[in-house]
Amino acid sequence: MEKENLKAAVHLIKKAGKIVAFTGAGISVESGIPPFRGEKGLWNTYNPDYFHIDYFKSNPEDSWRLVKKLFYEFYGKVKPNAAHSALAAMENRGLLHAVITQNIDNLHQEAGSRIVIDFHGNLRHVVCTKCRKRTRFADVDPAQPVPECPACGGIVKPDIVFFGEPISPGVQRESFRQAEEADVLLVIGTTGEVMPASMIVSFAKENGADIIEINTTPSMFTHSLTDIFLQGKAAGQMTNLCDTLGVSL
Ligand code: APR
């Protein structure tokens, strides 16, 4: 069954005009970043309420402490894994047009992917809550309990989408345009539990895309939208896919 699925996936990719990847936390698990949900999910250890924009606004110091502990502790230490590299290699071969990622870890960019849409933002930058200036996280003083804007001294927040925050209209527009144009959507490592991100998959399907899904366990999409389910870890499945496509990593 697995071999047939892989062959069917390669057939769809070879005949597709436009291929887009939609990724979630599962693609970074083999880089050492735990997923949010499931047995070892981060939300089993940390209360997601503390990652709500209202909590950040009323408790910036504690919110920054948690964000640094939860996200920045991994950030800069973990490296892309073979799944990230495989997507970058497919893009180099003209077999992938864009990655839409829910992840904030910047690993697609570090693996060499050039067209990456950070649907939930990216830890690489912070944004000033006063003057809106975006600054590289590397250029603020991370030791400050609440890092300050180098331009106006205002409180900066990580350039990530907190719960309760809207997704930037430009990011949504571009993401849904990519999904609309996709002939194949490669869905990797996501439960599909978070809106509006998960609507990208149904929107691509409604506009004629074939859905190829890679996940270790079935997701919200598997029994409803997925056409080909490659069950297994992202690094191994993507390596098999590239080997069969003749794309060297
Ligand atoms: N390879 C492939 N898939 C994996 C692997 C792996 N090695 N390990 C785990 N998975 C799968 C899990 O089965 C699960 O379906 O990855 C998925 C991770 O799901 P979540 O932790 O819910 O992550 P995600 O779907 O990206 O969450 C969406 O929720 O909390 C918010 O903003 C956060 O972007 C995140 C959003």
Residues whose N, C-alpha, C, O or C-beta is under 5 A from the ligand:
A	BS01	APR	G24 A25 G26 V29 E30 P35 F36 R37 Q102 N103 H120 G189 T190 T191 G192 V194 I214 N215 T216 T217 S219 G232 K233 A234
